[in-house]
Amino acid sequence: MGKIMKSGKVVVVLGGRFAGKKGVVVKNYDDGSNDRPYGHALVAGVDRYPLKITKSMGKKKVTKRSKVKPFLRVINYNHLMPTRYSVDIELNKNVVNKDSLRDPKSRRKAKFELKHKFEERHKTGKNRWFFQKLRF
């Protein structure tokens, strides 16, 4: 059987604070690492989804409603459900990586990078499903 969790794969987080949120696998660790001896992945996802926009809304309201709040987390494979979708968001691997989660300054920089990339992708209208709340 082939590997399912590849970078760019859209997953749904099943457990914890971000349960029910969609995310993208940034980097997968199938065999684990020294500090985490189980299969896990670095997941970048959407914590707060952008709101609906209509034609009658002004420019200021549209920019306010199309903001995205991202999250960056290392999550066990048992708490992720892969989907058939994949997203090709180009992330700066020097900024968004496992080491950036260690200290607050680099974590903030990584989240800012994610926010910028997600909002840019949302504005283009690509991967619309990724930026909508999961309804279940």
Solvent accessible surface area in square Angstrom, and as a share of the most:
residue,aa,sasa,rsa
1,M,222,0.99
2,G,60,0.58
3,K,138,0.58
4,I,83,0.42
5,M,17,0.07
6,K,119,0.50
7,S,68,0.44
8,G,16,0.16
9,K,41,0.18
10,V,0,0.00
11,V,0,0.00
12,V,8,0.05
13,V,2,0.01
14,L,93,0.46
15,G,28,0.27
16,G,68,0.65
17,R,180,0.66
18,F,15,0.06
19,A,51,0.39
20,G,18,0.17
21,K,44,0.19
22,K,2,0.01
23,G,0,0.00
24,V,8,0.05
25,V,1,0.01
26,V,6,0.04
27,K,102,0.43
28,N,39,0.20
29,Y,44,0.17
30,D,53,0.27
31,D,142,0.73
32,G,19,0.18
33,S,37,0.24
34,N,160,0.82
35,D,88,0.46
36,R,79,0.29
37,P,111,0.70
38,Y,87,0.33
39,G,17,0.16
40,H,0,0.00
41,A,0,0.00
42,L,1,0.01
43,V,0,0.00
44,A,0,0.00
45,G,0,0.00
46,V,0,0.00
47,D,28,0.14
48,R,152,0.56
49,Y,17,0.06
50,P,17,0.11
51,L,105,0.52
52,K,157,0.66
53,I,68,0.34
54,T,66,0.38
55,K,210,0.89
56,S,109,0.71
57,M,44,0.19
58,G,45,0.44
59,K,177,0.75
60,K,171,0.72
61,K,106,0.45
62,V,45,0.26
63,T,75,0.44
64,K,144,0.61
65,R,61,0.22
66,S,8,0.05
67,K,109,0.46
68,V,2,0.01
69,K,75,0.32
70,P,9,0.05
71,F,4,0.02
72,L,10,0.05
73,R,96,0.35
74,V,16,0.09
75,I,18,0.09
76,N,37,0.19
77,Y,48,0.18
78,N,120,0.62
79,H,85,0.38
80,L,9,0.04
81,M,97,0.43
82,P,49,0.31
83,T,26,0.15
84,R,203,0.74
85,Y,85,0.32
86,S,76,0.49
87,V,6,0.03
88,D,104,0.54
89,I,25,0.13
90,E,137,0.62
91,L,25,0.13
92,N,65,0.33
93,K,113,0.48
94,N,132,0.67
95,V,31,0.18
96,V,1,0.00
97,N,47,0.24
98,K,30,0.13
99,D,91,0.47
100,S,6,0.04
101,L,26,0.13
102,R,169,0.62
103,D,68,0.35
104,P,110,0.69
105,K,163,0.69
106,S,34,0.22
107,R,105,0.38
108,R,192,0.70
109,K,127,0.54
110,A,0,0.00
111,K,75,0.32
112,F,143,0.60
113,E,34,0.15
114,L,0,0.00
115,K,63,0.27
116,H,99,0.44
117,K,53,0.23
118,F,1,0.01
119,E,31,0.14
120,E,89,0.40
121,R,39,0.14
122,H,47,0.21
123,K,142,0.60
124,T,90,0.52
125,G,30,0.29
126,K,124,0.53
127,N,50,0.25
128,R,165,0.60
129,W,86,0.30
130,F,2,0.01
131,F,7,0.03
132,Q,96,0.43
133,K,114,0.48
134,L,54,0.27
135,R,201,0.73
136,F,207,0.86
